[in-house]
Amino acid sequence: AGYISLCKTAFQFFECRPHPNAPSTLVAYPDITCSYEDRTSMMVFGVLAVLIYPVSTAAFMAYLTALAPKKFPTSADFRLATSFLLTRWRPTRFYFAVVVMVRNMLIAFIVVLYPAEGIAQLAWTAAFLFLYSTYQASAKPWRNAFLNNIDSLLCTTVAVLCGFLLAVANVSVGLEERKKSFTPIVNAVFVMAGLVLVFVVVYAVLFFLGKVDVVQSKAGSTTKVLMSAIQQMDLRLIEYSLSSREVTKRMSKFMTDDELLELNALLHTTMREVFQVVPMTRSSSKRLFLQQTD
């Protein structure tokens, strides 16, 4: 929501509303025409405002997201600095904050393309929200399964509402006839949207008060089990190392020197390969564990 407001403020300089018998004026400042000399001379600052605020913010967040696969598992400072950006999402969907920012920027940019055409604004908003909600429902980016459902529900509700308002705004039908036909349906839609909003607000308050437990993902529990298995494997490796020495000592009574050398070489080769694999597995498990818990 904050990023949409930031984009909307930066785009105000370019929102021009046409008039039938007068020059176009700025939507935010109707007393200033779009062809006004002072506005034309300030065009450079308007472009800079768009580049500095909406574009640079999105580009910087995308850059941090691109660094995440390499920096997040190894740097505690990076994890702390980007926790607001990455930890909301599942590890396989760490990039989803960029998707949300692109969605918000596109929605804010609609009023620049169609400043005075409400039907076009509703149509494009519904289209963007339907595309986002479809991808969001399939990707399930949130760590909490309930938040995935709420996000999809809210976006779909707003998109359906925009589509319904397109039907209500049919200019070929008289105003009184439209009021008579659509007023009950509009009231029902707004009541349903209000109930969903109240439910989300109540859930958010309970969540921040600690009254609602966050549903842990299966990946998190699987990673913890894997970490426990790795610890058990470390203990088994120590036992195996000690037992292999005992085996060599006992077999020395029944084997020749050459056979003992071959047995030792085989045991050492096996141990070396195992000790190479286990640290790699341990490192991968710890990396997954950090992604799930940080």
N, C-alpha and C positions, 0 to 999 in steps of 0.2 A: 504494500500500500504506500509506503514512504517513497519507494522508487518511482511509482506511477505519478505521485505528486511532483517529484523532482523533474520527471520528464515533461509533465504537463506545464510546469512553470517555464522550463527552457523552451518549449515549443510555442509559447504564447506569442512570441515575436513574429511567427510565420502564419498564425491563424487569421486569415482574412475572410470576411463575410461579404459576398456580393450583394448589391442592391439593384433593383430594376432601373431606377432613374437617377442613380448617384454612384460616385466611385466606391470601390470596396473599402471597408473599414476594418480595423482590428477588432476581434471579438472581445478581448479584454478591455480595450479602450476605444469605444465607438466614436469618440470625437477626433480620432487620428485616422486619416486615410492611408491606405497601403502604398499609395504613390507619393506620400508626403516626403518632402526633401530631407527633413531631419531623420525620418525612418530609413530612407535609402542610405544615408551616410552612416547610420548605425548598423547596417547589415553585417559588417565584419564582426561586431561584438555579439550579434545574435548567433552567428555561426560558431563563434568561439564558445558561447554559453552552451550550445548543444554538444560541441566536442568535449568540453571540460567536464560537464556534469553527466548527462546520460551515456554518451559514447565511452568516455574514459573510464567511468565507473564500471560499466559492463566489461570493457576490455581488461581492466585490472583484475576483476573477479574471475574472468575466463583464464587469465594468466596464472593466477593462484591455483585454480582448479587443474590446469595442465601440469603444474608442478607437484600436485598432491601424490600421485603414485610413487614418486621417488622420494619426496621430502617427508611425507606424513609418517611413514613407519620408522624413520631414522632420526628425526629432529623433534625434540620436545617443544622447542620454541615455535616451530612451524605449526605443530598441532594446537598449541595454545592460541596462536594468532589467528588461525583459520577455523577454530572450532565452530564459530557462528555460521560459517559457510559450508562446512563439510559434515559435521557430526549429526545433522538432522537426517541425513540420507543413509540408506544401506550402502555398504562398501562397494557393491557392484554398480550403484547409481550415484556415485560421489559427485558427478557432474551436474546434477539436476538443478542446482541453484542457478546455473547459467540458463537452463531451459526456462525457468520461471522468470528470470530477468528479461529474456528475449520476448516472452509472452507479454509482460507488462509494458515493454517499450513499444511493441506493435499496437497494443490497445491504446496507449497514449498518443501514438502517431496518427491514429484514425481521424482525430479531429483536425489535424493539419491538412489531410487530403480532402476531407468533407466537413468543413466548418459549419455549414448551414444546411446540410442534408441529413436530417435525422434518420431517414429510412436506410441510407447507405451506412451510417454509423451503427445502427442496430444490426444490419446484415453482416458487416465485417466483424463486429464484436462477437456475434453468435458463431461465426465461422471459426474465428481464432480459438474461442473457448471450447467448441466441439472438438477441434483438432487436439488441443492441449489435454482435455479430459480423456479423450480416447487413448492417447499415448500414456498419460498418467495412470489410467486404469490397467493398462497392460504392463507397464514398467514397475508399478508399485514401489516408488522410490523411498517413501517414509519408513523409518525403522518401526514405528508403531502401526500395526495393521489398521487400527481404528482411524488414524489420521489419513491413511490412504483412502478409506471409504468417505470420510468427511470432505476431503479435498475434491474428490471426483463428484460427490453429490452437490457441493456448492457450485462448482464450475458448470455442471450440467444444468442445475436449476437456473442459473443466470442466463445460460445460453438458450434454454427453452423459453424463459421469460422474454428475451430479446426477440426470438422467433414469433412468439405470441403477439408481442407489440407490433411486429411488422404486419400481422393480419389485422390488428385493430386499426392501424394507421392507413388502411385502404381508403384512398381519397375518392375512389369511384362511388363509395356509399356515403349517404348523408350522415351528418354528425349525430343527429337524434336517433337514427336507426342503429348506428354503431353503439351509442350509449345503451340503448335498449337491449341489444343483442349480447354485448360483451361485458357489461358492468358486473353481473354476478360472477362470471368466470374470472375477471380481473381481481375481484375481491378475494375469491378463493385462492388464486395463485399467490397473492400478496400475503394472505394468512398463512399458507404453507411455507412460504419463504421466511416469514417472521418466526414461525415455530422452529424451523431449521436453525435460524440465526440464534435464537434464544438457547436452543440445545447446545450449540457450539460454544456459546459464551459460558454457559454453566459448566460444561465439560472443561473448558480452559481454566476457569477459576478453580475447580476441584483438582485439576492437574497441577497447577502451581502451588496449591496448598498441600499437595502430597496425599490427597485422598484417593487418587486414582493411580493404580500401578501401571507402569509402561509394559506393554507386552514385548517380551524379549524375542528376537528373531531366532529361527531354528539354526541359523549360521552361528549365532553367538554361543548357544549351548553346545553345538557340535565342536566349535573351536575349543571350548573349555574341556570337553571330553578328550579331544586330541592332545591338549597340553598335558592332561593327567596321564595319558598313555605314553607320552614322550618321557615324562618323569619316571614312570615304571620301566621304560626301556633303558633309561640310564642305569637304574639299579640292576637290571638283568645283564647289562653289558659288563658291569663290575664283577658280578657273580661269574659270568662266562669267562672273563679274563683270569680270575683266580682258579676256576675249575680247569681251564685249559692247561695251566701250569701244573696242576695236580695230575692231570691225565698224562702229560709228558713225563712227569717224574715216575709215575707208576709203570708206564709202558717201556721205560728204559730197561726194565728187568727182562723184557721179552723180545725186544727189537734190537737190531744191529745199529751201529752208529749212523750208517747211511739212511736207514729207514727212519731213525729219529730226526735226522736233518730234514728229510722230506716232510715228516709230520709237522715239525716246527714251522717250516716254510708255508705249509698249507694253512696252519692255524693263524700265523701272522698275516697272511694275505687276506684271510677271511675277516680278521679283526680290523685290518686297515680299511677294507671296503665298507664294513659296517660303520666304523667311526667316521668315515667320509659322508655317508648317507644321513646318519642321525643328526649331526649339526645342521645340515641343510633343512631337514624336516623340522627341527626345533626352531630354526630361524623363521621359516615360513609360518609356523604355528603361532609364534610370538607376534609376527607382523599382523596376522589375521586377528589375534586376540586384542592387540592395540587398536585396530580399526573398529572392533566391536565395542570396546569399553571406553575409549577416550572420547 
